[in-house]
């Protein structure tokens, strides 16, 4: 069995205050393997991108991250992401974090899909 528990923030539509709502899910081993709750990359489809990144530089416009798996190569792979589309906690040089997203979401983060909306 796989047990998943935690909390999620509920934002009511009326003038009421937000609240935390606890949740608990129990999965057999087979169901856990196919659940996006247990394996988030499943939510992005078979072409999901999962990479561990290190923040190299941050500006108001762009955040440059390096793919950790390429650091030992003679020319490591860096990605330039729109700073406004990243969570503020990722704006620290040297910080490492993992990202899982679809190829389309990666293009949106890079600002290469022609989408002008910004997520703060």
Order of alpha helices (4+ residues) and beta strands (2+ residues): beta-beta-alpha-beta-beta-beta-beta-alpha
